[in-house]
Structures are given as structure tokens and as C-alpha cells.
Amino acid sequence: MAVPKRKTSKSRRNKRRSHHKIIGANIVEDKKSGEYRLSHHIDLKSGFYNGKKILDN
């Protein structure tokens, strides 16, 4: 079984974890309705996506 020869320092450990951050959702304001929605998703209230009517309400 492989065992580390030296203890990993706090500095080295934290450098490795620097990319482990949590990224928030990409929320944008809809141009037509003014509602907030996820980017690249259909606005469920109006049914529009990319300026085109996709869903009929």
C-alpha cells in the first residue's frame, strides 16, 4: 500500500483545493418579461427562448 513519505503542508493542501469553490447559478433577467431565469433556458412564463415563441400557454 502506498503511503505518503511526508505530511502534506497546509499551503500545498490549500493550493490543491483552490479550484474546489462552488459556483453560483447563472441567472439573467429576461428582456421581455423582466423575470429572472437561468441562461440558455426557456422563460416558462412567456414561453420564449432566444426571441422565438416555443411554448404555447
PyMOL Python script that loads the backbone (N, CA, C, O; Angstrom):
from pymol import cmd

cmd.read_pdbstr("""\
ATOM      1  N   MET A   1       0.841  -1.174   0.000  1.00  0.00           N
ATOM      2  CA  MET A   1       0.000   0.000   0.000  1.00  0.00           C
ATOM      3  C   MET A   1       0.890   1.242   0.000  1.00  0.00           C
ATOM      4  O   MET A   1       1.852   1.336   0.762  1.00  0.00           O
ATOM      5  N   ALA A   2       0.545   2.198  -0.876  1.00  0.00           N
ATOM      6  CA  ALA A   2       1.336   3.427  -0.964  1.00  0.00           C
ATOM      7  C   ALA A   2       1.008   4.349   0.196  1.00  0.00           C
ATOM      8  O   ALA A   2      -0.157   4.616   0.492  1.00  0.00           O
ATOM      9  N   VAL A   3       2.060   4.830   0.848  1.00  0.00           N
ATOM     10  CA  VAL A   3       1.903   5.729   1.989  1.00  0.00           C
ATOM     11  C   VAL A   3       2.740   6.973   1.729  1.00  0.00           C
ATOM     12  O   VAL A   3       3.885   6.852   1.292  1.00  0.00           O
ATOM     13  N   PRO A   4       2.200   8.178   1.986  1.00  0.00           N
ATOM     14  CA  PRO A   4       2.988   9.397   1.769  1.00  0.00           C
ATOM     15  C   PRO A   4       4.219   9.433   2.670  1.00  0.00           C
ATOM     16  O   PRO A   4       4.145   9.072   3.845  1.00  0.00           O
ATOM     17  N   LYS A   5       5.341   9.866   2.120  1.00  0.00           N
ATOM     18  CA  LYS A   5       6.572   9.930   2.897  1.00  0.00           C
ATOM     19  C   LYS A   5       6.575  11.119   3.850  1.00  0.00           C
ATOM     20  O   LYS A   5       7.136  11.041   4.944  1.00  0.00           O
ATOM     21  N   ARG A   6       5.944  12.229   3.433  1.00  0.00           N
ATOM     22  CA  ARG A   6       5.893  13.438   4.246  1.00  0.00           C
ATOM     23  C   ARG A   6       4.446  13.907   4.401  1.00  0.00           C
ATOM     24  O   ARG A   6       3.595  13.622   3.558  1.00  0.00           O
ATOM     25  N   LYS A   7       4.185  14.624   5.482  1.00  0.00           N
ATOM     26  CA  LYS A   7       2.864  15.205   5.706  1.00  0.00           C
ATOM     27  C   LYS A   7       2.650  16.339   4.689  1.00  0.00           C
ATOM     28  O   LYS A   7       3.547  17.147   4.448  1.00  0.00           O
ATOM     29  N   THR A   8       1.467  16.383   4.108  1.00  0.00           N
ATOM     30  CA  THR A   8       1.134  17.459   3.182  1.00  0.00           C
ATOM     31  C   THR A   8       0.918  18.743   3.976  1.00  0.00           C
ATOM     32  O   THR A   8       0.114  18.779   4.908  1.00  0.00           O
ATOM     33  N   SER A   9       1.637  19.785   3.602  1.00  0.00           N
ATOM     34  CA  SER A   9       1.533  21.055   4.330  1.00  0.00           C
ATOM     35  C   SER A   9       0.176  21.707   4.060  1.00  0.00           C
ATOM     36  O   SER A   9      -0.495  21.391   3.078  1.00  0.00           O
ATOM     37  N   LYS A  10      -0.212  22.618   4.949  1.00  0.00           N
ATOM     38  CA  LYS A  10      -1.479  23.329   4.782  1.00  0.00           C
ATOM     39  C   LYS A  10      -1.462  24.149   3.504  1.00  0.00           C
ATOM     40  O   LYS A  10      -2.474  24.259   2.811  1.00  0.00           O
ATOM     41  N   SER A  11      -0.322  24.717   3.201  1.00  0.00           N
ATOM     42  CA  SER A  11      -0.196  25.536   2.000  1.00  0.00           C
ATOM     43  C   SER A  11      -0.425  24.708   0.739  1.00  0.00           C
ATOM     44  O   SER A  11      -1.182  25.109  -0.145  1.00  0.00           O
ATOM     45  N   ARG A  12       0.236  23.548   0.660  1.00  0.00           N
ATOM     46  CA  ARG A  12       0.086  22.675  -0.515  1.00  0.00           C
ATOM     47  C   ARG A  12      -1.332  22.138  -0.609  1.00  0.00           C
ATOM     48  O   ARG A  12      -1.892  22.062  -1.703  1.00  0.00           O
ATOM     49  N   ARG A  13      -1.921  21.766   0.523  1.00  0.00           N
ATOM     50  CA  ARG A  13      -3.293  21.270   0.547  1.00  0.00           C
ATOM     51  C   ARG A  13      -4.261  22.341   0.051  1.00  0.00           C
ATOM     52  O   ARG A  13      -5.158  22.053  -0.742  1.00  0.00           O
ATOM     53  N   ASN A  14      -4.078  23.575   0.520  1.00  0.00           N
ATOM     54  CA  ASN A  14      -4.982  24.652   0.134  1.00  0.00           C
ATOM     55  C   ASN A  14      -4.797  25.070  -1.319  1.00  0.00           C
ATOM     56  O   ASN A  14      -5.754  25.511  -1.955  1.00  0.00           O
ATOM     57  N   LYS A  15      -3.588  24.941  -1.855  1.00  0.00           N
ATOM     58  CA  LYS A  15      -3.369  25.221  -3.280  1.00  0.00           C
ATOM     59  C   LYS A  15      -4.148  24.231  -4.133  1.00  0.00           C
ATOM     60  O   LYS A  15      -4.716  24.598  -5.162  1.00  0.00           O
ATOM     61  N   ARG A  16      -4.171  22.987  -3.704  1.00  0.00           N
ATOM     62  CA  ARG A  16      -4.902  21.958  -4.441  1.00  0.00           C
ATOM     63  C   ARG A  16      -6.399  22.237  -4.404  1.00  0.00           C
ATOM     64  O   ARG A  16      -7.102  21.995  -5.385  1.00  0.00           O
ATOM     65  N   ARG A  17      -6.886  22.744  -3.282  1.00  0.00           N
ATOM     66  CA  ARG A  17      -8.316  22.976  -3.108  1.00  0.00           C
ATOM     67  C   ARG A  17      -8.778  24.326  -3.651  1.00  0.00           C
ATOM     68  O   ARG A  17      -9.955  24.663  -3.523  1.00  0.00           O
ATOM     69  N   SER A  18      -7.896  25.090  -4.242  1.00  0.00           N
ATOM     70  CA  SER A  18      -8.266  26.430  -4.703  1.00  0.00           C
ATOM     71  C   SER A  18      -9.320  26.399  -5.807  1.00  0.00           C
ATOM     72  O   SER A  18     -10.020  27.391  -6.011  1.00  0.00           O
ATOM     73  N   HIS A  19      -9.446  25.291  -6.515  1.00  0.00           N
ATOM     74  CA  HIS A  19     -10.427  25.170  -7.594  1.00  0.00           C
ATOM     75  C   HIS A  19     -11.694  24.460  -7.151  1.00  0.00           C
ATOM     76  O   HIS A  19     -12.556  24.181  -7.984  1.00  0.00           O
ATOM     77  N   HIS A  20     -11.834  24.161  -5.875  1.00  0.00           N
ATOM     78  CA  HIS A  20     -12.994  23.415  -5.375  1.00  0.00           C
ATOM     79  C   HIS A  20     -14.136  24.316  -4.959  1.00  0.00           C
ATOM     80  O   HIS A  20     -15.034  23.876  -4.240  1.00  0.00           O
ATOM     81  N   LYS A  21     -14.126  25.568  -5.394  1.00  0.00           N
ATOM     82  CA  LYS A  21     -15.154  26.512  -4.976  1.00  0.00           C
ATOM     83  C   LYS A  21     -16.500  26.174  -5.619  1.00  0.00           C
ATOM     84  O   LYS A  21     -16.557  25.529  -6.666  1.00  0.00           O
ATOM     85  N   ILE A  22     -17.567  26.617  -4.981  1.00  0.00           N
ATOM     86  CA  ILE A  22     -18.914  26.416  -5.502  1.00  0.00           C
ATOM     87  C   ILE A  22     -19.272  27.631  -6.351  1.00  0.00           C
ATOM     88  O   ILE A  22     -19.151  28.772  -5.905  1.00  0.00           O
ATOM     89  N   ILE A  23     -19.705  27.378  -7.553  1.00  0.00           N
ATOM     90  CA  ILE A  23     -20.060  28.449  -8.478  1.00  0.00           C
ATOM     91  C   ILE A  23     -21.577  28.597  -8.479  1.00  0.00           C
ATOM     92  O   ILE A  23     -22.301  27.609  -8.601  1.00  0.00           O
ATOM     93  N   GLY A  24     -22.048  29.809  -8.344  1.00  0.00           N
ATOM     94  CA  GLY A  24     -23.480  30.082  -8.327  1.00  0.00           C
ATOM     95  C   GLY A  24     -24.114  29.888  -9.687  1.00  0.00           C
ATOM     96  O   GLY A  24     -23.428  29.830 -10.708  1.00  0.00           O
ATOM     97  N   ALA A  25     -25.441  29.786  -9.687  1.00  0.00           N
ATOM     98  CA  ALA A  25     -26.180  29.605 -10.933  1.00  0.00           C
ATOM     99  C   ALA A  25     -26.119  30.879 -11.760  1.00  0.00           C
ATOM    100  O   ALA A  25     -26.105  31.981 -11.210  1.00  0.00           O
ATOM    101  N   ASN A  26     -26.084  30.734 -13.076  1.00  0.00           N
ATOM    102  CA  ASN A  26     -26.005  31.868 -13.991  1.00  0.00           C
ATOM    103  C   ASN A  26     -27.417  32.379 -14.262  1.00  0.00           C
ATOM    104  O   ASN A  26     -28.080  31.930 -15.197  1.00  0.00           O
ATOM    105  N   ILE A  27     -27.871  33.321 -13.434  1.00  0.00           N
ATOM    106  CA  ILE A  27     -29.230  33.845 -13.532  1.00  0.00           C
ATOM    107  C   ILE A  27     -29.180  35.181 -14.275  1.00  0.00           C
ATOM    108  O   ILE A  27     -28.371  36.052 -13.954  1.00  0.00           O
ATOM    109  N   VAL A  28     -30.055  35.329 -15.269  1.00  0.00           N
ATOM    110  CA  VAL A  28     -30.130  36.559 -16.049  1.00  0.00           C
ATOM    111  C   VAL A  28     -31.556  37.096 -16.008  1.00  0.00           C
ATOM    112  O   VAL A  28     -32.502  36.355 -15.743  1.00  0.00           O
ATOM    113  N   GLU A  29     -31.697  38.384 -16.272  1.00  0.00           N
ATOM    114  CA  GLU A  29     -33.023  38.996 -16.324  1.00  0.00           C
ATOM    115  C   GLU A  29     -33.555  38.881 -17.745  1.00  0.00           C
ATOM    116  O   GLU A  29     -32.861  39.221 -18.703  1.00  0.00           O
ATOM    117  N   ASP A  30     -34.792  38.399 -17.882  1.00  0.00           N
ATOM    118  CA  ASP A  30     -35.398  38.248 -19.199  1.00  0.00           C
ATOM    119  C   ASP A  30     -35.700  39.620 -19.794  1.00  0.00           C
ATOM    120  O   ASP A  30     -36.183  40.507 -19.091  1.00  0.00           O
ATOM    121  N   LYS A  31     -35.421  39.800 -21.081  1.00  0.00           N
ATOM    122  CA  LYS A  31     -35.597  41.105 -21.714  1.00  0.00           C
ATOM    123  C   LYS A  31     -37.073  41.479 -21.865  1.00  0.00           C
ATOM    124  O   LYS A  31     -37.444  42.641 -21.702  1.00  0.00           O
ATOM    125  N   LYS A  32     -37.907  40.491 -22.177  1.00  0.00           N
ATOM    126  CA  LYS A  32     -39.319  40.800 -22.420  1.00  0.00           C
ATOM    127  C   LYS A  32     -40.114  40.944 -21.127  1.00  0.00           C
ATOM    128  O   LYS A  32     -40.773  41.962 -20.914  1.00  0.00           O
ATOM    129  N   SER A  33     -40.058  39.939 -20.269  1.00  0.00           N
ATOM    130  CA  SER A  33     -40.911  39.937 -19.074  1.00  0.00           C
ATOM    131  C   SER A  33     -40.250  40.569 -17.858  1.00  0.00           C
ATOM    132  O   SER A  33     -40.942  40.954 -16.916  1.00  0.00           O
ATOM    133  N   GLY A  34     -38.918  40.684 -17.861  1.00  0.00           N
ATOM    134  CA  GLY A  34     -38.233  41.239 -16.694  1.00  0.00           C
ATOM    135  C   GLY A  34     -38.044  40.238 -15.573  1.00  0.00           C
ATOM    136  O   GLY A  34     -37.490  40.582 -14.529  1.00  0.00           O
ATOM    137  N   GLU A  35     -38.493  39.002 -15.766  1.00  0.00           N
ATOM    138  CA  GLU A  35     -38.335  37.948 -14.764  1.00  0.00           C
ATOM    139  C   GLU A  35     -36.911  37.401 -14.819  1.00  0.00           C
ATOM    140  O   GLU A  35     -36.235  37.497 -15.843  1.00  0.00           O
ATOM    141  N   TYR A  36     -36.470  36.832 -13.710  1.00  0.00           N
ATOM    142  CA  TYR A  36     -35.164  36.192 -13.677  1.00  0.00           C
ATOM    143  C   TYR A  36     -35.307  34.731 -14.070  1.00  0.00           C
ATOM    144  O   TYR A  36     -36.265  34.059 -13.686  1.00  0.00           O
ATOM    145  N   ARG A  37     -34.336  34.249 -14.846  1.00  0.00           N
ATOM    146  CA  ARG A  37     -34.351  32.854 -15.304  1.00  0.00           C
ATOM    147  C   ARG A  37     -32.919  32.402 -15.500  1.00  0.00           C
ATOM    148  O   ARG A  37     -32.000  33.221 -15.530  1.00  0.00           O
ATOM    149  N   LEU A  38     -32.726  31.085 -15.635  1.00  0.00           N
ATOM    150  CA  LEU A  38     -31.404  30.551 -15.947  1.00  0.00           C
ATOM    151  C   LEU A  38     -31.082  30.851 -17.407  1.00  0.00           C
ATOM    152  O   LEU A  38     -31.949  30.749 -18.275  1.00  0.00           O
ATOM    153  N   SER A  39     -29.837  31.218 -17.673  1.00  0.00           N
ATOM    154  CA  SER A  39     -29.465  31.471 -19.059  1.00  0.00           C
ATOM    155  C   SER A  39     -29.536  30.167 -19.852  1.00  0.00           C
ATOM    156  O   SER A  39     -29.330  29.085 -19.303  1.00  0.00           O
ATOM    157  N   HIS A  40     -29.826  30.279 -21.127  1.00  0.00           N
ATOM    158  CA  HIS A  40     -29.987  29.141 -22.041  1.00  0.00           C
ATOM    159  C   HIS A  40     -31.154  28.247 -21.648  1.00  0.00           C
ATOM    160  O   HIS A  40     -31.135  27.051 -21.943  1.00  0.00           O
ATOM    161  N   HIS A  41     -32.177  28.802 -20.984  1.00  0.00           N
ATOM    162  CA  HIS A  41     -33.387  28.067 -20.635  1.00  0.00           C
ATOM    163  C   HIS A  41     -34.603  28.858 -21.103  1.00  0.00           C
ATOM    164  O   HIS A  41     -34.546  30.080 -21.241  1.00  0.00           O
ATOM    165  N   ILE A  42     -35.698  28.151 -21.345  1.00  0.00           N
ATOM    166  CA  ILE A  42     -36.946  28.787 -21.769  1.00  0.00           C
ATOM    167  C   ILE A  42     -37.532  29.569 -20.606  1.00  0.00           C
ATOM    168  O   ILE A  42     -37.500  29.112 -19.463  1.00  0.00           O
ATOM    169  N   ASP A  43     -38.077  30.768 -20.903  1.00  0.00           N
ATOM    170  CA  ASP A  43     -38.824  31.524 -19.906  1.00  0.00           C
ATOM    171  C   ASP A  43     -40.213  30.887 -19.833  1.00  0.00           C
ATOM    172  O   ASP A  43     -41.000  31.018 -20.770  1.00  0.00           O
ATOM    173  N   LEU A  44     -40.518  30.209 -18.743  1.00  0.00           N
ATOM    174  CA  LEU A  44     -41.758  29.449 -18.633  1.00  0.00           C
ATOM    175  C   LEU A  44     -42.995  30.349 -18.579  1.00  0.00           C
ATOM    176  O   LEU A  44     -44.088  29.922 -18.951  1.00  0.00           O
ATOM    177  N   LYS A  45     -42.828  31.586 -18.121  1.00  0.00           N
ATOM    178  CA  LYS A  45     -43.968  32.489 -18.023  1.00  0.00           C
ATOM    179  C   LYS A  45     -44.437  32.934 -19.411  1.00  0.00           C
ATOM    180  O   LYS A  45     -45.633  32.913 -19.700  1.00  0.00           O
ATOM    181  N   SER A  46     -43.495  33.337 -20.265  1.00  0.00           N
ATOM    182  CA  SER A  46     -43.864  33.837 -21.592  1.00  0.00           C
ATOM    183  C   SER A  46     -43.746  32.765 -22.673  1.00  0.00           C
ATOM    184  O   SER A  46     -44.408  32.867 -23.706  1.00  0.00           O
ATOM    185  N   GLY A  47     -42.919  31.740 -22.461  1.00  0.00           N
ATOM    186  CA  GLY A  47     -42.744  30.679 -23.447  1.00  0.00           C
ATOM    187  C   GLY A  47     -41.740  31.021 -24.533  1.00  0.00           C
ATOM    188  O   GLY A  47     -41.671  30.326 -25.547  1.00  0.00           O
ATOM    189  N   PHE A  48     -40.960  32.077 -24.342  1.00  0.00           N
ATOM    190  CA  PHE A  48     -39.994  32.492 -25.354  1.00  0.00           C
ATOM    191  C   PHE A  48     -38.620  31.928 -25.042  1.00  0.00           C
ATOM    192  O   PHE A  48     -38.248  31.764 -23.880  1.00  0.00           O
ATOM    193  N   TYR A  49     -37.873  31.634 -26.097  1.00  0.00           N
ATOM    194  CA  TYR A  49     -36.462  31.269 -25.983  1.00  0.00           C
ATOM    195  C   TYR A  49     -35.749  31.847 -27.186  1.00  0.00           C
ATOM    196  O   TYR A  49     -36.130  31.588 -28.328  1.00  0.00           O
ATOM    197  N   ASN A  50     -34.714  32.632 -26.931  1.00  0.00           N
ATOM    198  CA  ASN A  50     -33.905  33.241 -27.981  1.00  0.00           C
ATOM    199  C   ASN A  50     -34.760  34.084 -28.929  1.00  0.00           C
ATOM    200  O   ASN A  50     -34.514  34.114 -30.135  1.00  0.00           O
ATOM    201  N   GLY A  51     -35.761  34.765 -28.379  1.00  0.00           N
ATOM    202  CA  GLY A  51     -36.605  35.652 -29.172  1.00  0.00           C
ATOM    203  C   GLY A  51     -37.689  34.962 -29.966  1.00  0.00           C
ATOM    204  O   GLY A  51     -38.389  35.618 -30.737  1.00  0.00           O
ATOM    205  N   LYS A  52     -37.853  33.656 -29.804  1.00  0.00           N
ATOM    206  CA  LYS A  52     -38.862  32.907 -30.543  1.00  0.00           C
ATOM    207  C   LYS A  52     -39.857  32.262 -29.583  1.00  0.00           C
ATOM    208  O   LYS A  52     -39.480  31.835 -28.491  1.00  0.00           O
ATOM    209  N   LYS A  53     -41.120  32.190 -29.984  1.00  0.00           N
ATOM    210  CA  LYS A  53     -42.156  31.565 -29.163  1.00  0.00           C
ATOM    211  C   LYS A  53     -42.017  30.048 -29.272  1.00  0.00           C
ATOM    212  O   LYS A  53     -42.150  29.484 -30.358  1.00  0.00           O
ATOM    213  N   ILE A  54     -41.749  29.390 -28.143  1.00  0.00           N
ATOM    214  CA  ILE A  54     -41.526  27.948 -28.114  1.00  0.00           C
ATOM    215  C   ILE A  54     -42.729  27.240 -27.492  1.00  0.00           C
ATOM    216  O   ILE A  54     -43.220  26.248 -28.032  1.00  0.00           O
ATOM    217  N   LEU A  55     -43.197  27.754 -26.359  1.00  0.00           N
ATOM    218  CA  LEU A  55     -44.297  27.119 -25.630  1.00  0.00           C
ATOM    219  C   LEU A  55     -45.587  27.944 -25.817  1.00  0.00           C
ATOM    220  O   LEU A  55     -45.561  29.175 -25.815  1.00  0.00           O
ATOM    221  N   ASP A  56     -46.684  27.245 -25.974  1.00  0.00           N
ATOM    222  CA  ASP A  56     -47.996  27.909 -26.008  1.00  0.00           C
ATOM    223  C   ASP A  56     -48.615  27.783 -24.622  1.00  0.00           C
ATOM    224  O   ASP A  56     -48.737  26.687 -24.075  1.00  0.00           O
ATOM    225  N   ASN A  57     -49.001  28.926 -24.071  1.00  0.00           N
ATOM    226  CA  ASN A  57     -49.616  28.906 -22.717  1.00  0.00           C
ATOM    227  C   ASN A  57     -51.111  28.891 -22.810  1.00  0.00           C
ATOM    228  O   ASN A  57     -51.793  28.874 -21.785  1.00  0.00           O
TER     229      ASN A  57
END
""", "prot")
cmd.dss("prot")
cmd.show_as("cartoon", "prot")
cmd.util.cbc("prot")
cmd.orient("prot")
